[in-house]
Structure formats: C-alpha cells, structure tokens
Amino acid sequence: MGLCLYVDERVLIPRPETEILVSAMIANASARPGGLRILDVGTGCGNIAIALARACPRAEIVAIDISQSALDVARRNARRHEVFHQITFICDSIEEFLKSDFCRARKFDMIIANPPYIPRRELKRLPADVRQEPKVALDGGPDGLRWIRVIIDEAPGHIAPGGHLAMEIGDGQKSQVAVLLEHRGAYGEITFTRDCAGVDRVVTASILS
C-alpha cells in the first residue's frame, strides 16, 4: 500500500495478501459519504489501521491487540505516518473487548481483521523465518478457525446495519468460513476474493438491516 513500516520480533511482518483486504475496505469506504467508525482486530504493527486512516482521513479507527508490545510498534508507525490522532489503540482480546462498555457504547461501520488462522498442527511445518514471528499472531487453534468463529459470531452486534465485516482467511478455509457466516444468519452478501496465487484469501460480508 506504499507504506514504510517499522517491524521487529514483536509483530507479524505484513504480507502482500493483506493489501487485498485493505483495498476491499477502502473501496467500500469510498462509497460511504461522511465519517466512518472502523474496528481493526489484531492490529499488530498497525498496517491495516494506518493504511485505512491514510486513505480515509475522516475515519475514526479503533485498533486492538492482545499484545501490548505489538501496540507499541503500531503506535510508532501511526506517529510516523501522522495518523495517530485518528486511531485509538487498545490492549485487549477480541472476546473481552466486545464485552466492554467502550465497545457497547458504539457501533462500527466496518470490522476488519487479519486474525491468526494457521491450524496449530501446522505451526511446526512453517518456514523457518515465519516460525520466528510471534506465535500468538499465527496460532488459529486446532483447525485454524478459533478466532474467525469468535469474530463471525460476535461482530453483528457491533456493526451498524449495512456495515461490513472483512477478514483475511487461510488457504482451504473458504467453505468452512462460508458455512459459519451463513449459519450465523446476520450476514447478507458474502464475497470471497482470491490472492495472486489463486487462493480465496479475503472474505467480506454485509450486515443485514
């Protein structure tokens, strides 16, 4: 997305695939006049929140991460790109944050997430350079869908009608994610977007009015 970001051992290194996720939400935001409230789940180095803030100067963004160390990196990057005033950084898990008074007091127009989605059994088979990154940013539970399930289940209660949920997902998870979204009964149009390798990498879903 044209951003130069600081990263170190405290955060996951952003991958090109995440640009697809961000681009989808920027396109969605451009169709919405006025200000936007956006929640970035698992912000890491802040790449998603910062890219959205730069593209949408009137957006108010809440960026959460369970790692305070990761948030320190995200704050550094937000200051570097002069969007710190647009982003509220909060250290919390997605489960606890969605129960908080802060979250209950507002609705978001978009929830965007690049959650951990690698099945736990596959972590040891990852390339050596990836295994050096924070495990908490990779481990998606036994089947890779632990946090995706939480987000799909909880997001509708925190997104304004007509708003959107967007997530990056793992290779081979499309069918399971589609079933989870459909069974939740709160989502309208569901769209999957492929990355340059032909993998269904990003899912977006609208919230029913």
C-alpha atoms as an extended CHARMM CRD file, in Angstrom:
* protein
*
       209  EXT
         1         1  MET       CA              0.0000000000        0.0000000000        0.0000000000  PROA      1               0.0000000000
         2         2  GLY       CA              3.0210000000        2.2900000000       -0.3480000000  PROA      2               0.0000000000
         3         3  LEU       CA              3.7050000000        2.4940000000        3.3910000000  PROA      3               0.0000000000
         4         4  CYS       CA              7.1010000000        2.0710000000        5.0020000000  PROA      4               0.0000000000
         5         5  LEU       CA              6.5000000000        0.3040000000        8.3230000000  PROA      5               0.0000000000
         6         6  TYR       CA              8.7540000000       -0.4810000000       11.2430000000  PROA      6               0.0000000000
         7         7  VAL       CA              8.6310000000       -4.1400000000       12.3260000000  PROA      7               0.0000000000
         8         8  ASP       CA             10.6150000000       -6.2740000000       14.7590000000  PROA      8               0.0000000000
         9         9  GLU       CA             10.2610000000       -9.5450000000       16.6710000000  PROA      9               0.0000000000
        10        10  ARG       CA              7.1730000000       -8.2340000000       18.4950000000  PROA      10              0.0000000000
        11        11  VAL       CA              4.9160000000       -8.2930000000       15.4380000000  PROA      11              0.0000000000
        12        12  LEU       CA              3.9800000000      -10.3040000000       12.3660000000  PROA      12              0.0000000000
        13        13  ILE       CA              5.5920000000       -8.9820000000        9.1970000000  PROA      13              0.0000000000
        14        14  PRO       CA              2.7980000000       -7.7740000000        6.8590000000  PROA      14              0.0000000000
        15        15  ARG       CA              2.3210000000       -9.8450000000        3.7070000000  PROA      15              0.0000000000
        16        16  PRO       CA              1.1970000000       -8.6500000000        0.2850000000  PROA      16              0.0000000000
        17        17  GLU       CA             -2.0420000000      -10.6320000000        0.6200000000  PROA      17              0.0000000000
        18        18  THR       CA             -3.2560000000       -8.2310000000        3.2910000000  PROA      18              0.0000000000
        19        19  GLU       CA             -3.2760000000       -5.4360000000        0.7220000000  PROA      19              0.0000000000
        20        20  ILE       CA             -6.2750000000       -7.1910000000       -0.8520000000  PROA      20              0.0000000000
        21        21  LEU       CA             -8.1350000000       -6.9370000000        2.4520000000  PROA      21              0.0000000000
        22        22  VAL       CA             -7.3130000000       -3.2550000000        2.8580000000  PROA      22              0.0000000000
        23        23  SER       CA             -8.1170000000       -2.4070000000       -0.7630000000  PROA      23              0.0000000000
        24        24  ALA       CA            -11.5490000000       -4.0270000000       -0.4360000000  PROA      24              0.0000000000
        25        25  MET       CA            -12.4020000000       -1.8950000000        2.5770000000  PROA      25              0.0000000000
        26        26  ILE       CA            -11.0670000000        1.2940000000        1.0060000000  PROA      26              0.0000000000
        27        27  ALA       CA            -13.3320000000        0.6810000000       -1.9800000000  PROA      27              0.0000000000
        28        28  ASN       CA            -16.2390000000        0.1190000000        0.3940000000  PROA      28              0.0000000000
        29        29  ALA       CA            -15.4090000000        3.2620000000        2.3550000000  PROA      29              0.0000000000
        30        30  SER       CA            -15.2610000000        5.4040000000       -0.7740000000  PROA      30              0.0000000000
        31        31  ALA       CA            -18.9160000000        4.5800000000       -1.4100000000  PROA      31              0.0000000000
        32        32  ARG       CA            -19.8920000000        5.9170000000        2.0310000000  PROA      32              0.0000000000
        33        33  PRO       CA            -20.1180000000        9.6800000000        2.4740000000  PROA      33              0.0000000000
        34        34  GLY       CA            -19.1510000000       11.2110000000        5.7920000000  PROA      34              0.0000000000
        35        35  GLY       CA            -17.1230000000        9.8160000000        8.6320000000  PROA      35              0.0000000000
        36        36  LEU       CA            -16.6180000000        6.1460000000        9.3760000000  PROA      36              0.0000000000
        37        37  ARG       CA            -16.0440000000        4.1240000000       12.5100000000  PROA      37              0.0000000000
        38        38  ILE       CA            -13.7290000000        1.1870000000       11.9000000000  PROA      38              0.0000000000
        39        39  LEU       CA            -12.5210000000       -1.5770000000       14.2200000000  PROA      39              0.0000000000
        40        40  ASP       CA             -9.2240000000       -3.2540000000       13.3580000000  PROA      40              0.0000000000
        41        41  VAL       CA             -8.9240000000       -6.5750000000       15.1960000000  PROA      41              0.0000000000
        42        42  GLY       CA             -5.4000000000       -7.8090000000       15.9180000000  PROA      42              0.0000000000
        43        43  THR       CA             -3.6800000000       -4.7110000000       14.5940000000  PROA      43              0.0000000000
        44        44  GLY       CA             -0.0900000000       -5.9630000000       15.0240000000  PROA      44              0.0000000000
        45        45  CYS       CA              2.2500000000       -3.3390000000       13.5770000000  PROA      45              0.0000000000
        46        46  GLY       CA             -0.7800000000       -1.2120000000       12.6970000000  PROA      46              0.0000000000
        47        47  ASN       CA             -0.5120000000       -1.7040000000        8.9500000000  PROA      47              0.0000000000
        48        48  ILE       CA             -4.2430000000       -2.0880000000        8.3030000000  PROA      48              0.0000000000
        49        49  ALA       CA             -5.3760000000        0.7300000000       10.5800000000  PROA      49              0.0000000000
        50        50  ILE       CA             -2.7330000000        3.1150000000        9.2450000000  PROA      50              0.0000000000
        51        51  ALA       CA             -3.4830000000        2.3560000000        5.5890000000  PROA      51              0.0000000000
        52        52  LEU       CA             -7.1890000000        2.9230000000        6.1910000000  PROA      52              0.0000000000
        53        53  ALA       CA             -6.5380000000        6.1420000000        8.1100000000  PROA      53              0.0000000000
        54        54  ARG       CA             -4.3780000000        7.4860000000        5.2910000000  PROA      54              0.0000000000
        55        55  ALA       CA             -7.0000000000        6.5830000000        2.6760000000  PROA      55              0.0000000000
        56        56  CYS       CA             -9.9510000000        7.8080000000        4.7720000000  PROA      56              0.0000000000
        57        57  PRO       CA             -8.9280000000       10.9820000000        6.6320000000  PROA      57              0.0000000000
        58        58  ARG       CA            -12.3590000000       11.3400000000        8.2570000000  PROA      58              0.0000000000
        59        59  ALA       CA            -12.3950000000        7.8050000000        9.6350000000  PROA      59              0.0000000000
        60        60  GLU       CA            -12.2160000000        7.1020000000       13.3620000000  PROA      60              0.0000000000
        61        61  ILE       CA            -10.3810000000        3.8300000000       13.9210000000  PROA      61              0.0000000000
        62        62  VAL       CA            -10.1190000000        1.6110000000       16.9870000000  PROA      62              0.0000000000
        63        63  ALA       CA             -7.1960000000       -0.8180000000       16.7740000000  PROA      63              0.0000000000
        64        64  ILE       CA             -6.9900000000       -3.6340000000       19.3060000000  PROA      64              0.0000000000
        65        65  ASP       CA             -4.3540000000       -6.2490000000       20.0100000000  PROA      65              0.0000000000
        66        66  ILE       CA             -3.8030000000       -8.6780000000       22.8650000000  PROA      66              0.0000000000
        67        67  SER       CA             -0.0900000000       -7.7860000000       22.8610000000  PROA      67              0.0000000000
        68        68  GLN       CA              0.9810000000       -4.5110000000       24.4300000000  PROA      68              0.0000000000
        69        69  SER       CA              4.3660000000       -4.9370000000       22.7470000000  PROA      69              0.0000000000
        70        70  ALA       CA              2.6960000000       -5.0840000000       19.3440000000  PROA      70              0.0000000000
        71        71  LEU       CA              0.7340000000       -1.9340000000       20.1450000000  PROA      71              0.0000000000
        72        72  ASP       CA              3.9560000000       -0.1220000000       20.9750000000  PROA      72              0.0000000000
        73        73  VAL       CA              5.1150000000       -0.8710000000       17.4290000000  PROA      73              0.0000000000
        74        74  ALA       CA              1.7380000000        0.1630000000       15.9910000000  PROA      74              0.0000000000
        75        75  ARG       CA              1.8240000000        3.5000000000       17.8150000000  PROA      75              0.0000000000
        76        76  ARG       CA              5.3190000000        4.1570000000       16.4790000000  PROA      76              0.0000000000
        77        77  ASN       CA              4.1260000000        3.5270000000       12.9270000000  PROA      77              0.0000000000
        78        78  ALA       CA              0.9900000000        5.6380000000       13.3750000000  PROA      78              0.0000000000
        79        79  ARG       CA              3.0790000000        8.5880000000       14.5280000000  PROA      79              0.0000000000
        80        80  ARG       CA              5.4610000000        8.1110000000       11.6270000000  PROA      80              0.0000000000
        81        81  HSD       CA              2.5950000000        8.3410000000        9.1480000000  PROA      81              0.0000000000
        82        82  GLU       CA              0.8740000000       11.2000000000       11.0030000000  PROA      82              0.0000000000
        83        83  VAL       CA             -2.4040000000        9.3540000000       11.6610000000  PROA      83              0.0000000000
        84        84  PHE       CA             -2.0200000000        8.8150000000       15.4070000000  PROA      84              0.0000000000
        85        85  HSD       CA             -4.8810000000       11.2570000000       16.0650000000  PROA      85              0.0000000000
        86        86  GLN       CA             -7.2660000000        9.0610000000       14.0660000000  PROA      86              0.0000000000
        87        87  ILE       CA             -6.5340000000        5.7810000000       15.8450000000  PROA      87              0.0000000000
        88        88  THR       CA             -7.3960000000        4.6540000000       19.3710000000  PROA      88              0.0000000000
        89        89  PHE       CA             -5.1340000000        1.7700000000       20.4100000000  PROA      89              0.0000000000
        90        90  ILE       CA             -6.4790000000       -0.6790000000       22.9890000000  PROA      90              0.0000000000
        91        91  CYS       CA             -4.7610000000       -3.7050000000       24.5410000000  PROA      91              0.0000000000
        92        92  ASP       CA             -7.3980000000       -6.4300000000       24.8720000000  PROA      92              0.0000000000
        93        93  SER       CA             -8.5440000000       -9.7390000000       23.4430000000  PROA      93              0.0000000000
        94        94  ILE       CA            -11.3710000000       -9.6430000000       20.9240000000  PROA      94              0.0000000000
        95        95  GLU       CA            -13.6370000000      -11.5580000000       23.3120000000  PROA      95              0.0000000000
        96        96  GLU       CA            -13.1200000000       -9.1710000000       26.2160000000  PROA      96              0.0000000000
        97        97  PHE       CA            -13.1590000000       -6.0330000000       24.0840000000  PROA      97              0.0000000000
        98        98  LEU       CA            -16.5550000000       -6.8540000000       22.5710000000  PROA      98              0.0000000000
        99        99  LYS       CA            -17.9780000000       -7.1550000000       26.0960000000  PROA      99              0.0000000000
       100       100  SER       CA            -16.5140000000       -3.8460000000       27.2510000000  PROA      100             0.0000000000
       101       101  ASP       CA            -18.5360000000       -0.7020000000       27.9850000000  PROA      101             0.0000000000
       102       102  PHE       CA            -16.3610000000        1.1430000000       25.4430000000  PROA      102             0.0000000000
       103       103  CYS       CA            -17.4480000000       -1.2120000000       22.6700000000  PROA      103             0.0000000000
       104       104  ARG       CA            -21.0880000000       -1.4270000000       23.7320000000  PROA      104             0.0000000000
       105       105  ALA       CA            -21.3780000000        2.3470000000       23.5560000000  PROA      105             0.0000000000
       106       106  ARG       CA            -20.8040000000        2.4780000000       19.8000000000  PROA      106             0.0000000000
       107       107  LYS       CA            -21.4530000000        0.7390000000       16.5020000000  PROA      107             0.0000000000
       108       108  PHE       CA            -18.8390000000        0.3380000000       13.8100000000  PROA      108             0.0000000000
       109       109  ASP       CA            -19.3560000000        0.7500000000       10.0990000000  PROA      109             0.0000000000
       110       110  MET       CA            -16.6490000000       -1.8210000000        9.4460000000  PROA      110             0.0000000000
       111       111  ILE       CA            -14.8520000000       -4.5090000000       11.3690000000  PROA      111             0.0000000000
       112       112  ILE       CA            -11.6870000000       -5.6400000000        9.6510000000  PROA      112             0.0000000000
       113       113  ALA       CA             -9.3960000000       -8.4360000000       10.8310000000  PROA      113             0.0000000000
       114       114  ASN       CA             -6.3610000000      -10.4330000000        9.8770000000  PROA      114             0.0000000000
       115       115  PRO       CA             -6.7250000000      -12.9950000000       12.6710000000  PROA      115             0.0000000000
       116       116  PRO       CA             -4.4170000000      -15.9280000000       13.4280000000  PROA      116             0.0000000000
       117       117  TYR       CA             -5.6760000000      -18.6750000000       11.0940000000  PROA      117             0.0000000000
       118       118  ILE       CA             -2.9590000000      -21.3130000000       10.8670000000  PROA      118             0.0000000000
       119       119  PRO       CA             -4.0060000000      -24.6950000000       12.3460000000  PROA      119             0.0000000000
       120       120  ARG       CA             -1.8630000000      -25.4620000000       15.3950000000  PROA      120             0.0000000000
       121       121  ARG       CA             -0.5810000000      -28.7530000000       13.9700000000  PROA      121             0.0000000000
       122       122  GLU       CA              0.9040000000      -26.8770000000       11.0130000000  PROA      122             0.0000000000
       123       123  LEU       CA              2.9210000000      -24.3520000000       13.0190000000  PROA      123             0.0000000000
       124       124  LYS       CA              5.9930000000      -26.5910000000       13.2200000000  PROA      124             0.0000000000
       125       125  ARG       CA              5.9430000000      -27.0590000000        9.4360000000  PROA      125             0.0000000000
       126       126  LEU       CA              6.0460000000      -23.3550000000        8.6390000000  PROA      126             0.0000000000
       127       127  PRO       CA              9.1800000000      -21.9130000000        7.0030000000  PROA      127             0.0000000000
       128       128  ALA       CA             11.9140000000      -21.0520000000        9.4880000000  PROA      128             0.0000000000
       129       129  ASP       CA             11.5180000000      -17.3040000000        9.0160000000  PROA      129             0.0000000000
       130       130  VAL       CA              7.7770000000      -17.4720000000        9.7790000000  PROA      130             0.0000000000
       131       131  ARG       CA              8.3380000000      -19.6090000000       12.8970000000  PROA      131             0.0000000000
       132       132  GLN       CA             10.3870000000      -16.7430000000       14.3310000000  PROA      132             0.0000000000
       133       133  GLU       CA              7.3490000000      -14.4750000000       14.3370000000  PROA      133             0.0000000000
       134       134  PRO       CA              5.0210000000      -14.1950000000       17.3720000000  PROA      134             0.0000000000
       135       135  LYS       CA              3.0940000000      -17.4410000000       17.8320000000  PROA      135             0.0000000000
       136       136  VAL       CA              0.0730000000      -15.5300000000       19.1080000000  PROA      136             0.0000000000
       137       137  ALA       CA             -0.2170000000      -13.9120000000       15.6580000000  PROA      137             0.0000000000
       138       138  LEU       CA             -0.1750000000      -17.2830000000       13.8720000000  PROA      138             0.0000000000
       139       139  ASP       CA             -1.9530000000      -19.8770000000       16.0370000000  PROA      139             0.0000000000
       140       140  GLY       CA             -5.5750000000      -20.2240000000       14.9520000000  PROA      140             0.0000000000
       141       141  GLY       CA             -6.3420000000      -23.1340000000       17.2670000000  PROA      141             0.0000000000
       142       142  PRO       CA             -6.7920000000      -26.8090000000       16.3600000000  PROA      142             0.0000000000
       143       143  ASP       CA             -8.4330000000      -26.1530000000       12.9830000000  PROA      143             0.0000000000
       144       144  GLY       CA             -7.2660000000      -22.5890000000       12.3660000000  PROA      144             0.0000000000
       145       145  LEU       CA            -10.7560000000      -21.1680000000       12.8270000000  PROA      145             0.0000000000
       146       146  ARG       CA            -10.8500000000      -20.3670000000       16.5400000000  PROA      146             0.0000000000
       147       147  TRP       CA            -10.6920000000      -16.5820000000       16.2230000000  PROA      147             0.0000000000
       148       148  ILE       CA            -12.5700000000      -16.5000000000       12.9340000000  PROA      148             0.0000000000
       149       149  ARG       CA            -15.5130000000      -18.1700000000       14.7100000000  PROA      149             0.0000000000
       150       150  VAL       CA            -15.4260000000      -15.6250000000       17.5340000000  PROA      150             0.0000000000
       151       151  ILE       CA            -15.3820000000      -12.6980000000       15.1360000000  PROA      151             0.0000000000
       152       152  ILE       CA            -18.1830000000      -14.0800000000       12.9470000000  PROA      152             0.0000000000
       153       153  ASP       CA            -20.3470000000      -14.8230000000       15.9950000000  PROA      153             0.0000000000
       154       154  GLU       CA            -19.8150000000      -11.5080000000       17.7760000000  PROA      154             0.0000000000
       155       155  ALA       CA            -19.3600000000       -8.9350000000       15.0150000000  PROA      155             0.0000000000
       156       156  PRO       CA            -23.0400000000       -8.4560000000       14.0230000000  PROA      156             0.0000000000
       157       157  GLY       CA            -23.8670000000       -6.9990000000       17.4280000000  PROA      157             0.0000000000
       158       158  HSD       CA            -21.2610000000       -4.2960000000       16.9280000000  PROA      158             0.0000000000
       159       159  ILE       CA            -21.6990000000       -3.3270000000       13.2670000000  PROA      159             0.0000000000
       160       160  ALA       CA            -24.2730000000       -0.8020000000       12.1340000000  PROA      160             0.0000000000
       161       161  PRO       CA            -26.9190000000       -2.0310000000        9.6810000000  PROA      161             0.0000000000
       162       162  GLY       CA            -25.4880000000       -2.0030000000        6.1840000000  PROA      162             0.0000000000
       163       163  GLY       CA            -21.9500000000       -2.1710000000        7.5430000000  PROA      163             0.0000000000
       164       164  HSD       CA            -19.3680000000       -4.8050000000        6.7030000000  PROA      164             0.0000000000
       165       165  LEU       CA            -17.1140000000       -7.4350000000        8.1760000000  PROA      165             0.0000000000
       166       166  ALA       CA            -13.9000000000       -8.2130000000        6.2840000000  PROA      166             0.0000000000
       167       167  MET       CA            -11.3110000000      -10.8370000000        7.1600000000  PROA      167             0.0000000000
       168       168  GLU       CA             -8.2270000000      -12.4560000000        5.7680000000  PROA      168             0.0000000000
       169       169  ILE       CA             -8.5100000000      -16.2590000000        5.8820000000  PROA      169             0.0000000000
       170       170  GLY       CA             -6.2480000000      -19.2450000000        5.2970000000  PROA      170             0.0000000000
       171       171  ASP       CA             -5.7940000000      -21.4910000000        2.2940000000  PROA      171             0.0000000000
       172       172  GLY       CA             -8.6110000000      -24.0400000000        2.1290000000  PROA      172             0.0000000000
       173       173  GLN       CA            -10.8540000000      -22.2970000000        4.6750000000  PROA      173             0.0000000000
       174       174  LYS       CA            -13.3490000000      -20.7740000000        2.2460000000  PROA      174             0.0000000000
       175       175  SER       CA            -16.0740000000      -23.4160000000        2.5220000000  PROA      175             0.0000000000
       176       176  GLN       CA            -15.9420000000      -23.5740000000        6.3130000000  PROA      176             0.0000000000
       177       177  VAL       CA            -16.0000000000      -19.7960000000        6.6390000000  PROA      177             0.0000000000
       178       178  ALA       CA            -18.9490000000      -19.5620000000        4.2470000000  PROA      178             0.0000000000
       179       179  VAL       CA            -20.8900000000      -22.0550000000        6.3600000000  PROA      179             0.0000000000
       180       180  LEU       CA            -20.1020000000      -20.1540000000        9.5660000000  PROA      180             0.0000000000
       181       181  LEU       CA            -21.3010000000      -16.8850000000        8.0450000000  PROA      181             0.0000000000
       182       182  GLU       CA            -24.4690000000      -18.4030000000        6.6200000000  PROA      182             0.0000000000
       183       183  HSD       CA            -25.3650000000      -20.2250000000        9.8160000000  PROA      183             0.0000000000
       184       184  ARG       CA            -24.9720000000      -17.0330000000       11.8610000000  PROA      184             0.0000000000
       185       185  GLY       CA            -27.9620000000      -15.6230000000        9.9900000000  PROA      185             0.0000000000
       186       186  ALA       CA            -26.9090000000      -11.9850000000       10.3380000000  PROA      186             0.0000000000
       187       187  TYR       CA            -24.9640000000      -11.5220000000        7.1300000000  PROA      187             0.0000000000
       188       188  GLY       CA            -26.1600000000      -10.5540000000        3.6850000000  PROA      188             0.0000000000
       189       189  GLU       CA            -23.9320000000      -10.5640000000        0.6360000000  PROA      189             0.0000000000
       190       190  ILE       CA            -20.8200000000      -12.6990000000        1.1450000000  PROA      190             0.0000000000
       191       191  THR       CA            -17.8740000000      -12.2470000000       -1.2290000000  PROA      191             0.0000000000
       192       192  PHE       CA            -14.5390000000      -14.0580000000       -1.4550000000  PROA      192             0.0000000000
       193       193  THR       CA            -11.5270000000      -12.5280000000       -3.1990000000  PROA      193             0.0000000000
       194       194  ARG       CA             -8.5280000000      -14.5020000000       -4.4240000000  PROA      194             0.0000000000
       195       195  ASP       CA             -4.8960000000      -13.5440000000       -3.9970000000  PROA      195             0.0000000000
       196       196  CYS       CA             -2.2670000000      -13.6650000000       -6.7490000000  PROA      196             0.0000000000
       197       197  ALA       CA             -1.7740000000      -17.3910000000       -6.1080000000  PROA      197             0.0000000000
       198       198  GLY       CA             -5.4540000000      -18.1240000000       -6.6940000000  PROA      198             0.0000000000
       199       199  VAL       CA             -6.2310000000      -18.7160000000       -3.0100000000  PROA      199             0.0000000000
       200       200  ASP       CA             -9.5250000000      -17.4100000000       -1.6310000000  PROA      200             0.0000000000
       201       201  ARG       CA             -7.8060000000      -15.0520000000        0.8000000000  PROA      201             0.0000000000
       202       202  VAL       CA            -10.3190000000      -12.3520000000        1.7750000000  PROA      202             0.0000000000
       203       203  VAL       CA            -13.9560000000      -12.5790000000        2.7540000000  PROA      203             0.0000000000
       204       204  THR       CA            -16.3210000000       -9.6390000000        3.0720000000  PROA      204             0.0000000000
       205       205  ALA       CA            -19.8800000000       -9.8330000000        4.3580000000  PROA      205             0.0000000000
       206       206  SER       CA            -22.5340000000       -7.1680000000        4.7530000000  PROA      206             0.0000000000
       207       207  ILE       CA            -24.7080000000       -6.9010000000        7.8400000000  PROA      207             0.0000000000
       208       208  LEU       CA            -28.4240000000       -7.2930000000        7.2920000000  PROA      208             0.0000000000
       209       209  SER       CA            -30.5560000000       -4.2860000000        8.1730000000  PROA      209             0.0000000000
